[in-house]
Structure formats: C-alpha cells, structure tokens
Amino acid sequence: MTKTNPPKHIVLYADDDPDDLLLVQEAFLQYSANVEMITAENGIEALAYLRSLDAFDPAPCLIILDINMPRLDGKETLKTIRNMDRFKDIPVVLFTTSSSYADRFFAEKYKAGFITKPIEARQMALIADQLVDHCSDQIRMNIKRN
C-alpha cells in the first residue's frame, strides 16, 4: 500500500499591489506544508481561476480579496462569488487598507471577514493566522498542524 500525503489546501488571494501579494505569500510560508497559494491581480483573474476549476479540482478553502483593484474590485468580486453555487459558502476575507464603517458593513452583509492591512510587514505572520481563522475548524487544524 502506498501512503500519499493529503492534498494541500488552496488559498486564493487577489490584490493588484505586488508588494502586498509578496507580503501575504511570505506570511503563508509558515503553512507551506499544508497550503498552496494561488494569486490573482484583480477580481477578473480571481473569477477566471474559480470558473476554470472542474468538479474534480479542489475548491479554495479561503479567498482573500483586496477591495481596491482595477478592472473588477473586491466588492464586485465578492458579490459574484456569493452567486456561484460551488463557491458561495467558501470563507472570504476582504483584506484592505480601508477601515471605513461602510466597507465593514458591506463585508458583513456578504458574509465575509474584514481585516485591515497592517502598516508594518512584521505583523503579517499574525495577520496570516487571522486569515486562516476564517476557515472551517477542520481545515484550520489541518493548515496549522506542523
């Protein structure tokens, strides 16, 4: 009998800022044994990735969206995801520089988490933990196991 490793959990992250993409990818390195990060530069690319998945491809366990992106912003992307049967219940987090009440209310309305981007890069490991905490209990335990 051959023992195989369980497949990695997929996290989809859409952000147009290359520095933010890099920071989040680096923060998720602590989970690299259990997480594969897929990145997109805007909402159109994120939705194209989701639409490219067939029934046998694993869906992301978490989707992270910047609010302010060109072509299709995080809010419109979130609305579209919530209307896609296969992905409507996946945890989504709006990860943004915004701290406005209206943006927080929007996130709550569409059943998404809301985390304000940190000012300092050294905060990213803690932010990665907060992002993973939006996953289901079982997925969170699988991701955080060493």
C-alpha positions, 0 to 999 in steps of 0.5 A: 500500500502506498501512503500519499500525503493529503492534498494541500489546501488552496488559498486564493488571494487577489490584490493588484499591489505586488508588494502586498501579494509578496507580503501575504505569500511570505506570511503563508510560508509558515503553512507551506506544508499544508497550503498552496497559494494561488494569486490573482491581480484583480477580481477578473483573474480571481473569477477566471481561476474559480470558473476554470476549476472542474468538479474534480479540482479542489475548491479554495478553502479561503479567498482573500480579496483586496477591495481596491483593484482595477478592472473588477474590485473586491466588492464586485468580486465578492458579490459574484462569488456569493452567486456561484453555487460551488463557491458561495459558502467558501470563507472570504476575507476582504483584506484592505487598507480601508477601515471605513464603517461602510466597507465593514458593513458591506463585508458583513452583509456578504458574509465575509471577514474584514481585516485591515492591512497592517502598516508594518510587514512584521505583523503579517505572520499574525495577520496570516493566522487571522486569515486562516481563522476564517476557515472551517475548524477542520481545515484550520487544524489541518493548515496549522498542524506542523 
